[in-house]
Amino acid sequence: MEVISVINEKGGMGKTTISINLAVGLARKGKRVLLIDCDAQGNTTSYFSEMYHKLNMKEFNNLVVPENTTPRKSTNLIQNYIKESEFNGKDINNVLLENKEVIHDSIYHTEYENVDIIPSFGTLLIKTDKDISNSNLSKERRLKRALREVRKQYDIVVR
């Protein structure tokens, strides 16, 4: 299994676009691809989320938002709604913080043949990064260990 990492500290450089296009392009060539959303903003997850695209105004208006809620909390409420409605709640944070076997519960199929995703929900990844920095295993080493569990299921991992 090959791993392709699209990394740059600066925002707005097209990392998400490159990762998505690379994953879909490789899948169209017959490769089995696992795409990992390692961004706290979760834009790759949003792109592949059916619920994100189908959330209509009626459902949106039925979400209960307490008065005096900040825009950030409102965004988190919407993200949690999508997470609970479409995914079973497991994402990259679980893969990095829990035992390596949780990776099986964190992989979701996309509408694209041969492309699966490990999503990222909300800004939890920022907290996860801080939690991991206090331990002896880096984020990369934790992810590498977890990927061993699925190495025969995929030809390429894009992160």
Rosetta blueprint (number, residue, H / E / L):
1 M L
2 E E
3 V E
4 I E
5 S L
6 V L
7 I L
8 N L
9 E L
10 K L
11 G L
12 G L
13 M L
14 G L
15 K H
16 T H
17 T H
18 I H
19 S H
20 I H
21 N H
22 L H
23 A H
24 V H
25 G H
26 L H
27 A H
28 R H
29 K L
30 G L
31 K L
32 R L
33 V E
34 L E
35 L E
36 I E
37 D L
38 C L
39 D L
40 A L
41 Q L
42 G L
43 N H
44 T H
45 T H
46 S H
47 Y H
48 F H
49 S L
50 E H
51 M H
52 Y H
53 H H
54 K H
55 L L
56 N L
57 M H
58 K H
59 E H
60 F H
61 N H
62 N H
63 L L
64 V L
65 V L
66 P L
67 E L
68 N L
69 T L
70 T L
71 P H
72 R H
73 K H
74 S H
75 T H
76 N H
77 L H
78 I H
79 Q H
80 N H
81 Y H
82 I H
83 K H
84 E H
85 S H
86 E H
87 F L
88 N L
89 G L
90 K L
91 D L
92 I H
93 N H
94 N H
95 V H
96 L H
97 L H
98 E L
99 N L
100 K H
101 E H
102 V H
103 I H
104 H H
105 D H
106 S H
107 I L
108 Y E
109 H E
110 T L
111 E L
112 Y L
113 E L
114 N L
115 V E
116 D E
117 I E
118 I E
119 P L
120 S L
121 F L
122 G L
123 T L
124 L H
125 L H
126 I H
127 K H
128 T H
129 D H
130 K H
131 D H
132 I H
133 S H
134 N L
135 S L
136 N L
137 L L
138 S L
139 K H
140 E H
141 R H
142 R H
143 L H
144 K H
145 R H
146 A H
147 L H
148 R H
149 E L
150 V L
151 R L
152 K L
153 Q L
154 Y L
155 D L
156 I E
157 V E
158 V E
159 R L
